[in-house]
């Protein structure tokens, strides 16, 4: 079953308190019980270039997997297809939290 979650940027006069459309859509889906994503489409009104998710959104997307598709589109209908991994190579994700950790690092100073 295909579910589509529409979203938009929520701008704020204090820029760092705004929220991007990507995080809004994913948060909306998660709040409705979805955790596995197949794709996300990023659209804008820019004609000259494809718009790409910011670094914060790339990491937020990565929390739900590295292999799902990301479509970057322009108003004329053209698009580029990438994966989250291509947008955020060498990323840190939930599986990395399960890696063996050193619990004691000697301090020789």
C-alpha positions as CSV (number, residue, x, y, z in Angstrom):
1,X,0.0,0.0,0.0
2,X,1.4,3.4,-1.0
3,X,1.0,6.3,1.4
4,X,2.0,9.8,0.5
5,X,2.7,12.5,3.0
6,X,2.7,16.1,1.8
7,X,4.7,18.7,3.5
8,X,6.2,22.2,3.3
9,X,8.9,24.3,4.9
10,X,7.8,26.0,8.1
11,X,9.7,29.3,8.1
12,X,10.3,31.3,11.2
13,X,11.7,34.8,11.7
14,X,14.4,33.2,13.7
15,X,15.8,31.0,10.9
16,X,17.2,28.1,13.0
17,X,13.8,27.5,14.5
18,X,12.2,26.8,11.1
19,X,11.7,23.2,9.9
20,X,12.4,21.8,6.5
21,X,9.7,20.1,4.4
22,X,11.7,16.8,4.4
23,X,11.7,16.6,8.2
24,X,8.1,17.7,8.4
25,X,7.0,14.9,6.0
26,X,9.0,12.2,7.7
27,X,7.9,13.3,11.2
28,X,4.3,13.2,10.0
29,X,4.7,9.7,8.6
30,X,6.4,8.5,11.8
31,X,3.6,10.0,14.0
32,X,1.2,7.9,12.0
33,X,3.1,4.7,12.5
34,X,5.3,4.5,9.4
35,X,9.0,3.6,9.8
36,X,10.1,2.1,6.5
37,X,10.4,4.4,3.6
38,X,10.8,3.7,-0.1
39,X,11.3,7.2,-1.5
40,X,11.0,10.9,-0.9
41,X,10.6,13.7,-3.5
42,X,12.0,17.1,-3.0
43,X,10.4,19.9,-5.1
44,X,11.0,23.6,-5.4
45,X,10.3,26.5,-7.6
46,X,13.9,26.9,-8.7
47,X,14.2,26.5,-12.5
48,X,18.0,26.6,-12.9
49,X,19.0,23.8,-10.5
50,X,17.8,20.8,-8.5
51,X,17.3,21.6,-4.9
52,X,18.9,19.2,-2.4
53,X,18.1,18.5,1.2
54,X,20.2,20.3,3.8
55,X,22.7,18.4,6.0
56,X,20.3,18.1,8.9
57,X,17.6,16.6,6.7
58,X,20.1,14.2,5.1
59,X,21.0,12.9,8.6
60,X,17.3,12.7,9.6
61,X,16.5,10.7,6.5
62,X,19.5,8.5,7.2
63,X,18.0,7.5,10.5
64,X,15.4,5.5,8.5
65,X,17.9,3.8,6.2
66,X,20.6,4.5,3.6
67,X,19.2,2.9,0.5
68,X,15.8,4.5,-0.1
69,X,15.4,6.8,-3.1
70,X,15.5,10.6,-3.1
71,X,14.0,12.4,-6.1
72,X,15.2,16.0,-6.7
73,X,12.9,17.7,-9.1
74,X,12.4,21.0,-11.0
75,X,9.1,22.7,-11.9
76,X,9.4,21.5,-15.5
77,X,9.1,17.9,-14.3
78,X,12.7,16.9,-14.8
79,X,14.3,15.1,-11.9
80,X,17.4,13.3,-10.6
81,X,17.1,10.1,-8.6
82,X,19.6,9.4,-5.9
83,X,19.8,7.4,-2.7
84,X,20.2,8.7,0.9
85,X,23.7,7.1,0.8
86,X,24.6,9.1,-2.3
87,X,23.5,12.3,-0.5
88,X,25.3,11.4,2.7
89,X,28.2,9.1,2.0
90,X,30.0,7.5,4.9
91,X,27.1,8.3,7.2
92,X,26.5,7.3,10.8
93,X,23.2,5.6,11.4
94,X,21.3,3.5,13.9
95,X,23.3,0.3,13.2
96,X,26.5,2.1,14.2
97,X,25.1,2.4,17.7
98,X,25.4,-1.4,18.0
99,X,29.1,-1.5,17.3
100,X,31.5,-2.6,20.0
101,X,32.6,0.4,22.2
102,X,35.7,0.9,24.3
103,X,34.4,1.5,27.8
104,X,37.7,2.6,29.3
105,X,40.2,4.8,27.7
106,X,43.3,5.2,29.7
107,X,44.4,8.7,30.6
108,X,48.2,8.8,30.8
109,X,48.6,12.5,31.5
